[in-house]
């Protein structure tokens, strides 16, 4: 029997890695999770500044996150998951605001400020959403691949004269923060997926901080924090992983590994992986996002929960949201917490700005939306080098092909992350569970075939 330090090692303690570890444990394996940082959760982390709770991630969970909510219920978090109303305000160049409520498609259809042709185009998108619903399940990249035939701009242009206007006035500004880039250049599968999983079901929050979810998962598996991984190698039928532990380099051996880090980082950690795999990982692209959280001395009560700006000014925030309206417990009842999201681009290098400079821009944007009394209590800035994975035309088809090759591969290493399944933490979670199933099947093929035979009701061969 091979001598190993761990059964299966999971690299990365984000939602994908933790979900993979939990599924491995449920399947009878013994996972060890290695996390380079001091905290688990990846983008699903929270910070606490005095009585303020800041969810630092770049996505708001939606009611379509069924696996996440099921796991939350399993770990006793169901009572803390609160459905919330959300109204988005889109500010035009003249300062007027059009308000649209989540789950209320009629707000767009009945908005007389939109040309009739634009509303007709929106109706056609709604009919396509119904027609394609079975292909848009979160975590199903194969379904999305069937819709990955053109970019969003080309698709809406085919909807008639109002398609371009609908994209410029509503869909583009309204979904920019949710996808981290300009919608028109993305695959139309992105439009369908994000619209289905945000506009239709509505949103929820975790009362007390979203980090409770990954922290709950981490209680059920072994996690070593502050343990960077340098390289992952296969050695015969096992895996060798170079790590830094207590400032000392050492090598761990395991029966298998799951790499749950962003695509380019996964390729860097596994240089000896097959080229058909590394080449896809290396081509993963991400938006870069700077999030500014502002504590305010008074309670601000605007008409909308969140605001975006129409137009092509890259220096405008991707979104501005009043956190205390959607999550009253995030700060004292007489205070406010506001988040302002900026996307780094060639025309707006927010990553190069100091915290003071980008904080000042956030304050200016807040004062454009509301004329509130009070003043700033604090400014907290966080930057995501790997914000949201982006999906140009052809990317979903490429990933579907990759998934098929992973299904047929026999290597003792697998991969997971939101970049494999679409733009959501639910997609990341599903990808972790999928990677764990593939690896369990590879590590114990005879046992897997027996379980499959039992499931089918077939007679097992005698020993």
TITORPA-87035 format. One record per residue (C-alpha): residue number from 1; chain; x, z negated, y. Coordinates in Angstrom, 2 decimals, padded with zeros to 5 digits. Example, Ala and Ser with C-alpha at 12.3 -4.5 7.8 and 13.67 -1.06 7.14 Angstrom:
# residues 2
NODE pos unit       u       w       v
NODE   1    A  012.30 -007.80 -004.50
NODE   2    A  013.67 -007.14 -001.06
END
This chain:
# residues 463
NODE pos unit       u       w       v
NODE   1    A  000.00  000.00  000.00
NODE   2    A  001.32  000.89  003.45
NODE   3    A  002.42 -001.99  005.65
NODE   4    A  000.53 -001.96  008.95
NODE   5    A  000.21 -004.24  011.98
NODE   6    A -003.44 -003.33  012.53
NODE   7    A -006.16 -001.43  010.71
NODE   8    A -007.32  000.83  013.56
NODE   9    A -005.97  000.69  017.12
NODE  10    A -008.12  001.76  020.05
NODE  11    A -006.16  002.70  023.18
NODE  12    A -008.17  001.83  026.29
NODE  13    A -010.86 -000.81  026.87
NODE  14    A -013.28  001.22  028.93
NODE  15    A -016.85  001.66  027.75
NODE  16    A -015.84  004.50  025.40
NODE  17    A -013.04  002.50  023.78
NODE  18    A -015.11 -000.66  023.39
NODE  19    A -018.03  001.29  021.91
NODE  20    A -015.61  002.92  019.46
NODE  21    A -014.18 -000.46  018.47
NODE  22    A -017.62 -001.96  017.96
NODE  23    A -018.74  000.97  015.78
NODE  24    A -015.50  000.66  013.76
NODE  25    A -016.21 -003.01  013.19
NODE  26    A -019.81 -002.29  012.20
NODE  27    A -018.42  000.22  009.67
NODE  28    A -016.20 -002.39  008.02
NODE  29    A -012.93 -001.57  009.79
NODE  30    A -010.85 -004.06  011.79
NODE  31    A -010.13 -002.64  015.25
NODE  32    A -007.54 -003.80  017.76
NODE  33    A -008.07 -002.66  021.36
NODE  34    A -005.06 -002.25  023.64
NODE  35    A -005.74 -002.27  027.39
NODE  36    A -003.06 -001.60  030.00
NODE  37    A -004.85 -003.58  032.71
NODE  38    A -005.99 -007.16  032.99
NODE  39    A -009.70 -006.30  032.83
NODE  40    A -011.92 -004.37  030.44
NODE  41    A -014.60 -001.87  031.39
NODE  42    A -012.72  001.00  033.02
NODE  43    A -014.97  002.23  035.84
NODE  44    A -017.64 -000.29  034.81
NODE  45    A -015.92 -003.22  036.51
NODE  46    A -017.08 -005.71  039.11
NODE  47    A -015.34 -007.78  041.76
NODE  48    A -016.53 -010.99  043.34
NODE  49    A -015.76 -011.87  046.93
NODE  50    A -017.26 -015.26  047.68
NODE  51    A -021.01 -014.93  047.01
NODE  52    A -020.83 -011.10  046.90
NODE  53    A -020.77 -009.15  043.61
NODE  54    A -019.38 -005.62  043.89
NODE  55    A -019.93 -003.06  041.11
NODE  56    A -016.89 -000.87  041.63
NODE  57    A -017.80  002.05  039.38
NODE  58    A -018.86  005.49  040.45
NODE  59    A -022.21  005.80  038.68
NODE  60    A -025.51  003.93  038.71
NODE  61    A -027.01  003.51  035.20
NODE  62    A -030.29  005.31  034.58
NODE  63    A -033.16  004.51  032.26
NODE  64    A -032.09  007.38  030.03
NODE  65    A -029.03  005.32  028.96
NODE  66    A -030.76  004.31  025.74
NODE  67    A -027.64  003.41  023.72
NODE  68    A -026.28  001.26  026.52
NODE  69    A -029.55 -000.60  026.89
NODE  70    A -029.83 -001.06  023.12
NODE  71    A -026.34 -002.57  022.94
NODE  72    A -027.13 -004.74  025.96
NODE  73    A -030.17 -006.07  024.13
NODE  74    A -028.07 -006.68  021.02
NODE  75    A -025.69 -008.87  023.02
NODE  76    A -028.36 -010.82  024.88
NODE  77    A -028.25 -008.92  028.17
NODE  78    A -031.76 -007.42  028.10
NODE  79    A -033.19 -009.99  030.50
NODE  80    A -030.50 -009.13  033.08
NODE  81    A -031.16 -005.37  033.03
NODE  82    A -033.57 -004.75  035.90
NODE  83    A -035.36 -001.48  036.61
NODE  84    A -035.10 -000.68  040.30
NODE  85    A -036.76  001.68  042.76
NODE  86    A -034.49  004.11  044.56
NODE  87    A -035.23  006.30  047.56
NODE  88    A -032.67  008.86  048.74
NODE  89    A -032.55  009.89  052.37
NODE  90    A -030.98  013.27  053.25
NODE  91    A -029.90  013.39  056.89
NODE  92    A -030.07  016.80  058.54
NODE  93    A -027.72  018.00  061.28
NODE  94    A -030.26  017.00  063.96
NODE  95    A -030.38  013.42  062.67
NODE  96    A -033.78  013.62  060.99
NODE  97    A -034.04  012.17  057.49
NODE  98    A -036.01  013.51  054.54
NODE  99    A -036.79  010.82  051.95
NODE 100    A -037.21  011.48  048.24
NODE 101    A -038.08  008.82  045.67
NODE 102    A -036.60  008.79  042.17
NODE 103    A -039.21  009.78  039.55
NODE 104    A -041.38  011.42  042.22
NODE 105    A -040.83  015.18  042.01
NODE 106    A -043.88  015.65  044.22
NODE 107    A -041.88  014.37  047.20
NODE 108    A -039.92  017.63  047.13
NODE 109    A -042.83  019.85  046.13
NODE 110    A -044.99  018.54  049.00
NODE 111    A -042.25  018.43  051.66
NODE 112    A -043.44  020.95  054.25
NODE 113    A -040.07  020.85  055.98
NODE 114    A -038.77  022.83  053.01
NODE 115    A -039.71  026.51  052.93
NODE 116    A -042.33  027.41  050.37
NODE 117    A -039.81  029.61  048.55
NODE 118    A -037.46  026.63  048.15
NODE 119    A -040.26  024.52  046.71
NODE 120    A -041.17  027.35  044.35
NODE 121    A -037.53  027.45  043.17
NODE 122    A -037.66  023.70  042.56
NODE 123    A -040.80  024.19  040.46
NODE 124    A -038.97  026.77  038.35
NODE 125    A -036.11  024.34  037.80
NODE 126    A -038.64  021.73  036.67
NODE 127    A -040.11  024.18  034.16
NODE 128    A -036.62  024.97  032.87
NODE 129    A -035.94  021.23  032.50
NODE 130    A -039.01  020.94  030.30
NODE 131    A -037.99  024.02  028.32
NODE 132    A -034.41  022.81  027.79
NODE 133    A -035.14  019.09  027.37
NODE 134    A -034.12  019.03  023.70
NODE 135    A -030.66  020.34  024.66
NODE 136    A -030.00  017.73  027.31
NODE 137    A -029.68  014.51  025.34
NODE 138    A -026.82  012.37  026.66
NODE 139    A -023.88  012.56  024.29
NODE 140    A -024.88  015.98  022.89
NODE 141    A -022.26  018.39  024.19
NODE 142    A -023.47  021.06  021.75
NODE 143    A -026.86  021.18  023.47
NODE 144    A -025.24  021.43  026.90
NODE 145    A -022.98  024.23  025.62
NODE 146    A -026.02  026.40  024.95
NODE 147    A -026.84  026.24  028.68
NODE 148    A -023.25  026.76  029.85
NODE 149    A -023.61  030.43  030.75
NODE 150    A -023.34  030.51  034.57
NODE 151    A -022.59  028.30  037.56
NODE 152    A -025.31  026.50  039.47
NODE 153    A -025.06  028.73  042.54
NODE 154    A -025.67  031.84  040.44
NODE 155    A -028.54  030.19  038.60
NODE 156    A -030.45  029.07  041.71
NODE 157    A -029.88  032.46  043.31
NODE 158    A -031.85  034.00  040.45
NODE 159    A -034.80  031.73  041.26
NODE 160    A -035.77  033.77  044.31
NODE 161    A -035.21  033.62  048.04
NODE 162    A -035.53  029.83  048.23
NODE 163    A -032.90  029.00  045.62
NODE 164    A -029.92  029.01  047.98
NODE 165    A -031.83  026.93  050.53
NODE 166    A -032.88  024.40  047.90
NODE 167    A -029.25  024.05  046.82
NODE 168    A -028.00  023.63  050.40
NODE 169    A -030.77  021.32  051.64
NODE 170    A -031.59  019.12  048.66
NODE 171    A -029.74  019.53  045.38
NODE 172    A -026.22  019.96  046.74
NODE 173    A -026.13  016.92  049.05
NODE 174    A -028.42  014.87  046.80
NODE 175    A -026.30  015.20  043.64
NODE 176    A -022.79  015.46  045.10
NODE 177    A -022.05  011.76  044.63
NODE 178    A -023.45  011.79  041.09
NODE 179    A -021.08  014.57  039.98
NODE 180    A -018.12  013.99  042.29
NODE 181    A -017.83  017.58  043.47
NODE 182    A -019.80  020.51  044.88
NODE 183    A -022.76  021.31  042.67
NODE 184    A -022.73  025.08  043.23
NODE 185    A -019.38  025.54  041.48
NODE 186    A -020.40  023.50  038.41
NODE 187    A -021.93  024.84  035.24
NODE 188    A -025.70  024.99  035.45
NODE 189    A -025.70  022.59  032.47
NODE 190    A -024.48  019.93  034.94
NODE 191    A -027.51  020.50  037.17
NODE 192    A -029.92  020.25  034.26
NODE 193    A -028.23  017.21  032.73
NODE 194    A -027.91  015.20  035.94
NODE 195    A -031.42  016.08  037.13
NODE 196    A -032.91  015.11  033.78
NODE 197    A -031.05  011.84  033.53
NODE 198    A -031.27  010.62  037.13
NODE 199    A -034.23  012.07  038.99
NODE 200    A -036.74  011.76  036.17
NODE 201    A -036.13  008.33  034.55
NODE 202    A -035.03  006.25  037.55
NODE 203    A -032.32  003.59  037.67
NODE 204    A -031.48  000.05  036.60
NODE 205    A -028.87 -002.56  037.41
NODE 206    A -027.35 -005.52  035.59
NODE 207    A -028.29 -008.59  037.57
NODE 208    A -025.03 -010.45  038.17
NODE 209    A -022.69 -007.46  037.81
NODE 210    A -022.33 -004.41  035.55
NODE 211    A -019.09 -005.81  034.13
NODE 212    A -021.19 -008.13  031.97
NODE 213    A -021.81 -005.21  029.61
NODE 214    A -018.17 -004.34  028.71
NODE 215    A -017.27 -008.03  028.75
NODE 216    A -020.01 -008.68  026.18
NODE 217    A -018.71 -005.91  023.92
NODE 218    A -015.17 -007.22  024.27
NODE 219    A -016.24 -010.61  022.88
NODE 220    A -016.91 -009.05  019.48
NODE 221    A -013.61 -007.18  018.99
NODE 222    A -009.97 -008.15  019.45
NODE 223    A -008.64 -006.96  022.83
NODE 224    A -005.06 -007.32  024.05
NODE 225    A -004.99 -006.95  027.80
NODE 226    A -001.94 -006.09  029.93
NODE 227    A -000.53 -004.08  027.02
NODE 228    A  000.40 -000.55  028.13
NODE 229    A  000.74  002.15  025.47
NODE 230    A  003.70  004.52  025.77
NODE 231    A  003.14  006.97  022.93
NODE 232    A  000.90  007.58  019.92
NODE 233    A  002.44  009.34  016.90
NODE 234    A  001.28  010.17  013.41
NODE 235    A  003.57  009.27  010.54
NODE 236    A  002.27  010.68  007.30
NODE 237    A -001.22  009.25  006.85
NODE 238    A -000.69  006.42  009.35
NODE 239    A -000.11  006.02  013.07
NODE 240    A  002.75  004.57  015.11
NODE 241    A  002.09  003.34  018.64
NODE 242    A  004.81  002.33  021.10
NODE 243    A  003.65 -000.41  023.47
NODE 244    A  004.99 -002.77  026.11
NODE 245    A  004.13 -006.35  025.25
NODE 246    A  005.44 -009.22  027.34
NODE 247    A  007.88 -006.81  028.98
NODE 248    A  009.32 -005.82  025.60
NODE 249    A  008.93 -002.45  023.93
NODE 250    A  007.74 -002.56  020.32
NODE 251    A  006.06 -000.30  017.79
NODE 252    A  002.78 -001.05  016.04
NODE 253    A  001.69  000.68  012.85
NODE 254    A -001.93  001.29  011.96
NODE 255    A -004.06  003.25  009.54
NODE 256    A -005.65  005.15  012.40
NODE 257    A -006.13  005.25  016.17
NODE 258    A -008.69  006.28  018.76
NODE 259    A -007.40  007.25  022.21
NODE 260    A -009.95  006.34  024.87
NODE 261    A -008.27  007.28  028.13
NODE 262    A -008.78  010.23  030.54
NODE 263    A -008.03  013.66  029.07
NODE 264    A -004.65  014.35  030.75
NODE 265    A -003.46  010.82  029.91
NODE 266    A -004.54  011.27  026.29
NODE 267    A -002.49  014.48  026.06
NODE 268    A  000.51  012.69  027.58
NODE 269    A  000.26  009.81  025.10
NODE 270    A -000.01  012.17  022.11
NODE 271    A  002.57  014.93  022.75
NODE 272    A  002.83  015.76  019.04
NODE 273    A -000.92  016.34  018.61
NODE 274    A -001.99  019.88  017.67
NODE 275    A -001.81  022.36  020.51
NODE 276    A -005.48  023.31  020.13
NODE 277    A -006.27  019.69  020.98
NODE 278    A -003.72  018.94  023.72
NODE 279    A -004.44  022.14  025.61
NODE 280    A -008.11  021.17  026.05
NODE 281    A -007.25  017.60  027.04
NODE 282    A -004.70  018.80  029.61
NODE 283    A -007.25  021.06  031.28
NODE 284    A -009.64  018.18  031.98
NODE 285    A -010.14  017.90  035.74
NODE 286    A -011.54  014.97  037.68
NODE 287    A -012.85  014.24  041.12
NODE 288    A -010.93  011.61  043.06
NODE 289    A -013.16  009.09  044.76
NODE 290    A -012.56  006.35  047.31
NODE 291    A -015.24  003.64  047.38
NODE 292    A -015.59  001.40  050.43
NODE 293    A -017.70 -001.75  050.15
NODE 294    A -018.72 -003.48  053.34
NODE 295    A -020.07 -007.02  053.60
NODE 296    A -022.38 -007.43  056.63
NODE 297    A -023.33 -010.60  058.46
NODE 298    A -027.06 -009.79  058.72
NODE 299    A -029.75 -008.39  056.45
NODE 300    A -030.22 -004.63  057.01
NODE 301    A -033.51 -003.11  055.88
NODE 302    A -033.45  000.70  056.28
NODE 303    A -036.19  002.97  054.98
NODE 304    A -034.11  004.35  052.10
NODE 305    A -031.90  002.78  049.45
NODE 306    A -029.22  005.44  049.81
NODE 307    A -028.30  008.23  052.21
NODE 308    A -026.42  011.51  052.04
NODE 309    A -025.56  014.13  054.65
NODE 310    A -026.55  017.77  054.59
NODE 311    A -023.83  020.23  055.56
NODE 312    A -020.33  021.29  054.62
NODE 313    A -018.33  018.62  056.48
NODE 314    A -015.96  017.30  053.78
NODE 315    A -015.21  014.21  055.88
NODE 316    A -018.79  013.00  055.52
NODE 317    A -019.38  010.45  052.74
NODE 318    A -020.73  011.71  049.44
NODE 319    A -023.21  008.84  049.65
NODE 320    A -023.97  005.61  051.45
NODE 321    A -026.02  003.01  049.58
NODE 322    A -027.46 -000.34  050.55
NODE 323    A -026.55 -002.34  047.47
NODE 324    A -028.63 -005.38  048.46
NODE 325    A -031.83 -003.30  048.38
NODE 326    A -031.35 -002.20  044.77
NODE 327    A -029.66 -005.40  043.59
NODE 328    A -030.87 -008.38  045.67
NODE 329    A -028.66 -010.81  043.77
NODE 330    A -025.43 -009.09  044.82
NODE 331    A -025.20 -011.09  048.04
NODE 332    A -026.93 -013.95  049.94
NODE 333    A -030.47 -013.19  051.09
NODE 334    A -029.44 -013.12  054.77
NODE 335    A -026.46 -010.80  054.23
NODE 336    A -025.97 -007.13  053.32
NODE 337    A -023.65 -005.21  051.02
NODE 338    A -023.17 -001.49  051.67
NODE 339    A -021.17  001.02  049.60
NODE 340    A -019.74  004.24  051.05
NODE 341    A -018.30  006.88  048.69
NODE 342    A -015.80  009.52  049.83
NODE 343    A -014.55  012.43  047.71
NODE 344    A -010.94  013.54  048.08
NODE 345    A -010.62  017.29  048.73
NODE 346    A -008.14  019.76  050.27
NODE 347    A -010.08  019.45  053.53
NODE 348    A -010.34  015.66  053.42
NODE 349    A -007.46  013.71  051.90
NODE 350    A -009.05  010.29  051.69
NODE 351    A -006.52  009.17  049.07
NODE 352    A -003.77  009.51  051.67
NODE 353    A -005.61  007.32  054.18
NODE 354    A -004.92  003.65  054.66
NODE 355    A -007.61  001.11  053.83
NODE 356    A -008.07  000.46  057.54
NODE 357    A -008.62  004.15  058.33
NODE 358    A -011.08  004.85  055.56
NODE 359    A -012.80  001.53  056.24
NODE 360    A -013.30  002.56  059.87
NODE 361    A -014.86  005.83  058.71
NODE 362    A -017.22  003.88  056.47
NODE 363    A -018.30  001.63  059.36
NODE 364    A -018.92  004.68  061.54
NODE 365    A -021.10  006.22  058.84
NODE 366    A -023.12  003.02  058.48
NODE 367    A -023.78  002.91  062.22
NODE 368    A -024.90  006.56  062.11
NODE 369    A -027.64  005.58  059.67
NODE 370    A -028.76  002.22  061.04
NODE 371    A -028.46  000.49  064.39
NODE 372    A -028.18 -003.01  062.99
NODE 373    A -027.29 -006.32  064.51
NODE 374    A -024.45 -008.31  063.08
NODE 375    A -020.90 -007.40  062.20
NODE 376    A -018.53 -006.80  059.33
NODE 377    A -017.66 -009.70  057.04
NODE 378    A -015.16 -007.84  054.88
NODE 379    A -014.11 -004.37  053.72
NODE 380    A -013.08 -003.80  050.12
NODE 381    A -011.61 -000.41  049.15
NODE 382    A -011.05  000.89  045.65
NODE 383    A -009.78  004.33  044.65
NODE 384    A -010.42  006.20  041.43
NODE 385    A -007.74  008.77  040.60
NODE 386    A -009.88  009.67  037.59
NODE 387    A -013.32  009.51  039.11
NODE 388    A -015.76  011.85  037.39
NODE 389    A -014.85  014.65  035.00
NODE 390    A -015.80  018.06  036.40
NODE 391    A -017.39  020.85  034.38
NODE 392    A -016.94  024.45  035.50
NODE 393    A -018.63  027.29  033.62
NODE 394    A -017.35  027.43  030.05
NODE 395    A -016.16  023.82  029.85
NODE 396    A -019.08  022.58  027.73
NODE 397    A -018.61  025.50  025.32
NODE 398    A -014.90  024.67  025.10
NODE 399    A -015.72  021.03  024.34
NODE 400    A -018.30  021.97  021.72
NODE 401    A -015.62  024.05  019.98
NODE 402    A -013.19  021.13  020.25
NODE 403    A -015.75  018.77  018.72
NODE 404    A -016.22  021.14  015.79
NODE 405    A -012.47  021.22  015.18
NODE 406    A -012.28  017.42  015.41
NODE 407    A -015.08  017.19  012.83
NODE 408    A -013.03  019.33  010.44
NODE 409    A -009.62  017.80  011.23
NODE 410    A -007.94  015.34  008.87
NODE 411    A -005.56  013.64  011.31
NODE 412    A -005.67  009.81  011.60
NODE 413    A -006.20  009.99  015.39
NODE 414    A -009.36  010.72  017.38
NODE 415    A -010.36  010.84  021.05
NODE 416    A -013.24  009.74  023.26
NODE 417    A -014.27  009.52  026.90
NODE 418    A -016.90  010.80  029.30
NODE 419    A -014.89  014.02  029.73
NODE 420    A -015.95  014.99  026.18
NODE 421    A -019.68  014.47  026.67
NODE 422    A -020.67  014.94  030.30
NODE 423    A -020.91  012.96  033.51
NODE 424    A -022.10  009.46  032.63
NODE 425    A -021.01  006.15  031.19
NODE 426    A -023.67  006.68  028.51
NODE 427    A -021.88  009.89  027.53
NODE 428    A -018.62  007.94  027.34
NODE 429    A -020.24  005.31  025.14
NODE 430    A -021.69  007.96  022.81
NODE 431    A -018.32  009.72  022.58
NODE 432    A -016.73  006.43  021.48
NODE 433    A -019.28  005.98  018.72
NODE 434    A -018.84  009.60  017.62
NODE 435    A -015.04  009.24  017.48
NODE 436    A -015.38  006.09  015.39
NODE 437    A -017.68  007.83  012.90
NODE 438    A -015.24  010.72  012.53
NODE 439    A -012.27  008.42  012.00
NODE 440    A -014.06  006.20  009.47
NODE 441    A -014.93  009.32  007.48
NODE 442    A -011.29  010.47  007.50
NODE 443    A -009.83  007.08  006.56
NODE 444    A -012.17  006.54  003.62
NODE 445    A -013.49  009.96  002.54
NODE 446    A -014.55  008.82 -000.97
NODE 447    A -016.51  005.86  000.40
NODE 448    A -018.10  008.10  003.05
NODE 449    A -019.23  010.63  000.44
NODE 450    A -020.74  007.81 -001.64
NODE 451    A -022.65  006.46  001.35
NODE 452    A -023.89  009.98  002.18
NODE 453    A -025.06  010.45 -001.40
NODE 454    A -026.93  007.14 -001.32
NODE 455    A -028.56  008.12  001.95
NODE 456    A -029.72  011.41  000.43
NODE 457    A -031.03  009.59 -002.65
NODE 458    A -028.67  011.53 -004.89
NODE 459    A -027.25  010.11 -008.12
NODE 460    A -023.64  008.97 -007.78
NODE 461    A -021.08  010.24 -010.29
NODE 462    A -020.06  007.73 -012.91
NODE 463    A -016.62  006.22 -012.73
END
